[in-house]
Amino acid sequence: MDLPTMNKEGAPEPSFEEALGELERIVRELEDGSLGLEEAMTRYEQGVALLRRCQGQLRQAEQRILLLTGLGEEGQAILQPFKHEATAPAKGETPRRGRKPL
């Protein structure tokens, strides 16, 4: 499990999902049009920072996927479809054990 990263103030950085949720909230506030100019500019700046953070996290995830799937003979990424499956057992199920060694 990854440890949370800290921001300049020593507070934990938001997860991708938290940052995206906050960005969506900021967009709604700005679209509502009820903020004054200074508050709107402050929220806009916060939104840009969150957007950059989310984009960076997505780039890192993409790089991790490329590393996990590998490269072909000509240096091209070996792309494999992502199987969207639950990893946690449903209630009442027993957890699956890892693969048996070959």
N, C-alpha and C positions, 0 to 999 in steps of 0.2 A: 504494500500500500504506500502511495506517495505521501510524503509529508507536505503540509501546505506551505507555500512560499509566503514570505512576509513582504509587506510594502515598506516604504521609507519610514513610516510612522511606527513600524513594528507590529502592525495589525496583520492578520492573515489575509492573503489575497483571495478574492472571491473565486469560486469554481467557475468553470465555463458556463454552467447552467445558471448560476447566480448572476454572473456578469451579463448574460444574455437577457435574463429577466429584468434586470435593472435598466438595461439599454431599451428594452421594449417599454418600460414605464416612462423613461425620459422622452421617448418618441411620442407617446400618448400625451404627456404634459405639453410638449411643444406644439403638437397638432391642435390641442385644445385652445391654444391662443390666450389663455388667461394669465400667463406670466408676464411680468414687466420685462423691459429690454435687458437689464442687467442680469436678472435671474434667468432669463431665457439664454443669454450668452453663457452664463456659468453652467447651466444644464447641458447646453450644446457641447461645450468643452469636455464635460464629464462623459457625454455620450461618445465623442470622438475617441477619448482614451479607452473606454470600454470596448468600442468597436475594434480598435487596434489590438487590444488584449485578446479578444475573441479570435481575430484573424491569426494572430501569432500562435494561439493554442491549436487552431485548426491546421496550420502549417506544420507544427510539431507532430501532431497526430498523423498527418499524411506522411511525414518523414519516417515515423516509427513503422507505419504500415509498409512502406517501401523497403525498409530494412528487414522487416520480418518476412516479406515475400521474396526478396532477393532480386538479383539482376541476371539477365540472360547472357549468352555468349557475346553479343554485340553491345553490351552495356545497357540494354533496354530493360526497363522495369518488368519483372514478371508479375503481371496483374492477375489477381485471383478475386473472384466475387466474394464479397463479405456476406457471411451467413448470419443473418439477424436471428439469433436464438437466445432464449433466456439462459443465463448461466447459473442461476440459483434454483434449487429445486422448489417446486410448488408445494403448498402446504400438504402434508400427509405423505409426500414422496420421500424416499431415502436419497441422500446425496449420491451422485455417481462418483465412482472411484476413477482415478487417472487411468490412462492407457497402460496395458501390459507391455513390458519390454518385448521387443522382437527377438 
